Amino acid sequence: MEAPHNSPAAEAAGSAAHDTVTVALAVESPEQMQALGRRISGVLRPGDLVMLSGELGAGKTTLTRGLGEGLGVRGAVTSPTFVIARVHPSLGDGPALVHVDAYRLGGGLDEMEDLDLDVSLPDSVVVVEWGDGKVEELSDDRLQVLIDRAVGDTDDERREVTLVGVGTRWAGLRAESWAPWDVAGV
């Protein structure tokens, strides 16, 4: 088996400024990835920006499905690759989930203006797959979720997930908050 792929986002997170907090977790299955999404949803609030990075098939949409379950939103959370963005309204009094797939978008925030993410952000949780270099300007505070998986011809479901809290909003992100996952504190 080859070593896990380190994405440019993971490398950038490793060299990020001092206002970041990093937690590394091992996820063994799609069910655990979805459970991690539910767990993360418990700390999310309106105005949060979550950026997901990882190879195709790494589990970004599976994690987002868990976020949607935890937030109690309407509609099945599926990949928005062909529609670019989906809004899942809350079934209760929580925030809506705006799920964006920026894979097919080329440029920075200018190309995403038509999505009105800056309008949606204050009242919603905005989750952007493939958003590196495209949506960072939306907020000084964001949670970056980096998902690394083994590459090559393998059926290994294990993922290394790194949560990188950027900005003061995420200063309290701590490894011990994420037990029972195998935390390799960074």
Secondary structure, DSSP 4 states (H G I P E B T S, - for coil): -PPBP--HHHHHHHT--TTEEEEEEEE-SHHHHHHHHHHHHTT--TT-EEEEEE-TTSSHHHHHHHHHHHHTBSS-----TTTSEEEE-BSSSS-EEEEEE-TT--SSHHHHGGGTHHHHGGGEEEEEET-TTTSGGG-S-EEEEEEEEB-SS-----EEEEEEEESGGGTT--GGGGTTSEE---
